[in-house]
Amino acid sequence: MKLTVYRLKLPLKHAFTIARNSIETQSSLIVELEHDGVRGYGEVTEDSFYRHSYDSMVESLKRVAPDSLDRYTTQSPAELWPMMREETAGDMFALSALDMAAHDYHGKKLGIAAWRDWGLEWNDVVDSSFTIGIDTPETMIAKLQEEPGWRVYKIKLGTKRDIEIVTELRRHSDSVFRVDANCGWTADEAIDNSRPLADLGVEFIEQPLPIDASREDKQRVQRESVLPIIADEDCQVFDDVQRCRGLYHGVNVKLCKCGGLSPALQMLTDARQLGLKTMIGCMVESSVGISGAAQLLPLLDFADLDGAVLLADEPCVGVSVDKGNVTASRLAGCGGELDRDRLAEFLVSPPVVIG
């Protein structure tokens, strides 16, 4: 099994700002697994907040023994995930790209879409939201008007003008709103903000408090907020799902944080059994990553899969996200592919071949 890593720089349509940072381009790592002419693709983005750089993730992937990679030709990604976690030294970001590539390869080898391989049914799956990053109210309105027709908009908050921002946006859209404070509020702010936000047609609040907020504050917000509270930064790995019970009404699972599609499948299943709402989120990323995450749609109550829509250009193709409607992938695997004719335009450095 040959493993190749591509480092891409992906341009955004607009600067994308959340409570803790702002980007105009996205640095992305594409993993390619190839054997006997079958290629599987996975993706993860670099993230300074979580201290995962291109160099650190490549070093983690280099730890995987060639014999271990070869086992993907005969065993399922889920079976091999615990071993790969050990061999990548617990680097969940690197592992998530490898695991997605393995599921893509596995599905292509079998000739079926990943969601079918997992025994899921694509019936009445939820729409994705479109995300509007933090900016002036005027610029945020312009971003909304640039992408009309979405049934759901996710609004990034965490400023001193949050209610004003949502009020102004509501004047220009009747769609469902969801808000994400990215750890930017105190407990009192979350509770106080929930009331006017509910009046403005907001469906839920995502991660209002910092990760290190006290358990008591999180319980109080969950209990006193008028709106449901969804965990994001507080739900990173498998064990976090159980810990979120009683603190949140639902969980947003990110593939890069949990280690890929294999653990995400189990996390979403367990969350449902615990009575928690389920959601998959994304980074600003290419159609490879979005296509992989989209395979989980049959398990979701909410979805945020607009990452590739935020890009100005990319050397990838994948599932269609049309005003939030995600078309079921009929392609084998996860449905994402590299456009090899355009790859050189986006490469930051020569590909790294491992194994």
Secondary structure, 3 states (H helix, E strand, C coil): CEEEEEEEEEEEEEEEECCCCEEEEEEEEEEEEEECCEEEEEEEECECCCCECHHHHHHHHHCCCHHHHHHHHCCCHHHHHHHHHHHCCCCHHHHHHHHHHHHHHHHHHHCCEHHHHCCCCCCCCCCECEEECCCCHHHHHHHHHHCCCCCEEEEECCCCCHHHHHHHHHCCCCCEEEEECCCCCCHHHHHHHHHHHHHCCEEEEECCCCCCCCHHHHHHHHHHCCCCEEECCCCCCHHHHHHHECCECEEEECHHHHCCHHHHHHHHHHHHHCCCEEEECCCCCCHHHHHHHHCCHHHCCEECCCCCCCECCCCEECCCEECCEECCCCCCECCCEECCCCHHHCECCCCEEEC
